[in-house]
């Protein structure tokens, strides 16, 4: 047991209490940001004359030696220490003696951990953004190649109107673009430095908080010392964004699972991203998509868990807040991993364009266009809707699609139908005539792709 606070105690901490209280097993991953924070802190202390330059230099090179030894595997962060902060201070003092004991001047573990979590969250949010960008590039590649790959669009999972694969993927492009926007927003809002808030009430030393904020890449110091140590909003925002990303990937996964069924057969997932069955030799299962869908609940759980942890906490720091770490780390790791594997899965997935097109030709996806055809001939839309409804009924009766009906059969339903109907309800016409902003027609889709490309290159 190595702890920073023995003086006031007569007896040792009970071992089970010590273990229950300790966070080193999971906060050890904060080591780099913790040391970065300490560096900025001692530089500032020396600049302000609170620490001698000699002490500063001893501390800085001591911290360097810890970083090097950790990297080289010469030392290890063990459960002998209560948390990552205690580890650094203890090892530093072991190495450099007296100056090590001055490191914590004008600082509390409360502003220290608040800083560490911000630095770590900032780094991770930037990493998530890079992964999303790579995913968007893969989605855009597929869009570029498939502006004329026709497929059915669905509502209620019932065939609705024909679209293209580029158009369908374009929807996911927008969702994930918004997620990047959310990351950018939270990164901007959170970029204030809590270091110098002390335990909760600042400190009597003449700290230069602007200096440490700048040194650590923050826009400014936080404005209220109590809020600084009590705030985990930025982490909640990140967890919400991760949850939304997972929700998007989960919907995408669900579609891929459906598209990959024998019944649909729209896609074939690469062998490298599929798994087999221990008993059924014919099986090739979409496990990656299922796991992405499955892990979504776990990331939502982290968000709900931290919201619940925070809801009853009086100001300022409370030990409950230590519970932010394990769940948030789990959510970050899982979400990033899901984005990465999902990208690999869709970049290697093959599309069975013939099956997509023939599916789009079935199920009356051109019924709206048949009604629009009648409107073009002067029929009011509501009447056209009824006429085509009757036509669909007749088609079902004869087991035919609209374009398989003879002109005689069509005229029996409405005399307005003519030979040009066939061209008007062809798959190509149905898609290519949809040219409103955001629609699938290749005329507008190509512009959308160009815009998406500019966005990614910006
Ligand atoms: N391990 C603690 C945490 O994660 C560090 C802060 C401890 N502060 C304290 N006053 N006990 O929140």
Boltz pocket constraint, residues with backbone or C-beta under 6 A from the ligand:
constraints:
  - pocket:
      binder: B
      contacts: [[A, 21], [A, 23], [A, 27], [A, 83], [A, 109], [A, 110], [A, 113], [A, 317], [A, 318], [A, 319], [A, 321], [A, 322], [A, 323]]
      max_distance: 6.0
